Structures are given as C-alpha cells and as structure tokens.
C-alpha cells in the first residue's frame, strides 16, 4: 500500500503502538489515526500531526469510530504486561477478546482493506516449554492447545477469529506472534514492565543507590529470546505486505537465560551485583525461543538486532528516565517523543 493509505493503530499510546505510529510518520504516511484508552498525556509517544483519539475499544461503538474511513487496521490494543501482571490479571487479559472481536466486525462493516493482529508466544503449548534448554517453538506447536492461562488463551482465540473473518468474509488478515519485545519508549516501572526493562531498572537502582544487589524472579535459569522494537516494527510491516495467511513467529532466535540477561545489563552498567532469587515470584514457563524457519522462508529475513546492541539503547533510555524521575521532572517519558511535532 502507498503512503496515501489511511491507517489506524490501536494501542498507539503504548510501547509497540507508539513505535509503529512513529514509523508510519517517518515513511510519509499523512492519514494516521492513533487510538488508546489512556489519557493523551499518558501516551509514550504522541504526535500533533496524527489524529489522536482516546477510546475504550472494549466498547463496540468505539471500535467503529476507530475503523471508520480507514484502509488498514493495526490492532495492538490489549490488557497486558509482564509475567507478574499476566498471572495476577487473567480475567482482565481475557477481556481483550472484546477488542479484537469488535475491531474485526468494524473492519468488515466499514470496508477496511487490511487487518493486522498482534498475537503472542504465550499461545504455545505449555508442555513444550518445561525444559530450560530454550526449545525453539514452531508455529505448529500452538496445537494441541494449552496456552498461557488467561492472556495466551485470549490471543489464541483471537487468532482464530482473524482466520475465520478471512475465510468467511474475505477480510485480508495477517497475524504475528510476538516474542518478548523490548526497547526505549516502553513501560519500565509500575508492574507491567517486561524482563529487559525490569532488569535495566533494577541494575540502575542498585548502582545509583549503592546497594549493589538485585532481586531476580525465579532461579534465573529460565530461557527466553528478546526482540528489539525496531525489528518488531519492520516485521509487522513485512508480514502485513506478505502472502502469509497463518500466524507466524516474530521474534529473535538469540536465546539467553535470565541470568545471562542480567550479565549483559551489568556489563553495560559497569557493575557486578549480588543476586537474590525469589523462587515464589511469577516466572512463566521454563524455556521459550522463536523458531524462525518460516519467516526466513517467506520473507528471507528475521529479527537480527543483537541483544547486547538493543539493551545498550534501552538501558541508556531507562537511565535517563530514571534520573529525570528522581529529579521530579514530571512527564519526562512522553515529552521528548513529540518535541518535533508539538
């Protein structure tokens, strides 16, 4: 689609959605609608040359407002966060099924040409993730279904809804399963942050406070892969432009243990911390990695930003945000993202 396409990004006040809106602007798109439930002054990135709407997309009429007149819909809106949030808010995570269902109905009603849905690696069968050896999960491993309770089941159901709207109504739908996206301009404190941001913040706190100690959830032996935000945005657009009909992995294949993740952040910070392990804390599955066979086959590409390179940028951004918060600079997380637009 040319940059004349009218695009709407839901969840635009959040981490990935904000990056996607920023990317569209940089690519010359002139008709961008950004939608989020949060008040506008709480969005991570907000631009005055974009149509910014505060809407609760759990409500069907708001989804119609979001979709009306749009050519492309990128649905990234959901109730979600890190493992601590997911495990404590299963019903809230499940309620996101309303958002995608209503957005699909609105897309069909208002004649949207293309629809993207952001799914998650949490759809994968838990029995295949019991080892710490970072099993590489193929797309077919989502079935027989045994998804992450709450959040994962909602994602798996919404994937099927996209499939059936494509098969039954001819709606152009594409689905990507995100694997642990991280980077600047995201949640880094408050309970919804994911592991890379949480580890960066904890290392910064330990370094600046002089405690030289860090708490790690679980044994630290859990394995994951982490995808830098730039790779995620590139992948979203490539998948939307592709002929890939079924859900596909979008994640890095560079697996590390949580202990190794801490090692990297410590190295960036120039510290070595004493580690305390909270074995009672939420820790998720033991091992998960992205098998990128299909995305390499279809796109001849896969996320390739090294974890070290991505964490250096993420750590620097969180460090600045942390320092600003300590100084009492209100709203610093959002101000610099829109300097050029406000």
Secondary structure, 3 states (H helix, E strand, C coil): CCCCCEEEEECCCCHHHHHHHHHHHHCCCCEEEEEECCCHHHCCCCCCCCEEEECCCCCHHHHHHHHCCCCEEEECCCCCCCHHHHHHCHHHHHCCHHHHHHHHHHHHHCCCCEEEEEEEHHHCCHHHHCCCCCCEECHHHHCCCCCCCCHHHHHHHHHHHHHHHHHHHCCCEEEEEECCEECCCCCCCCCCCCHHHHHHHHHHHHHHHCCCEEEEECCCCCEEECEEHHHHHHHHHHHHCCCCCCCEEECCCCEEEHHHHHHHHHHHHCCCCEEEEECCCCCCCCECEECCHHHHHHHCCCCCCCHHHHHHHHHHHHHHHHHHHHHCCCCHHHHHHHCCCC
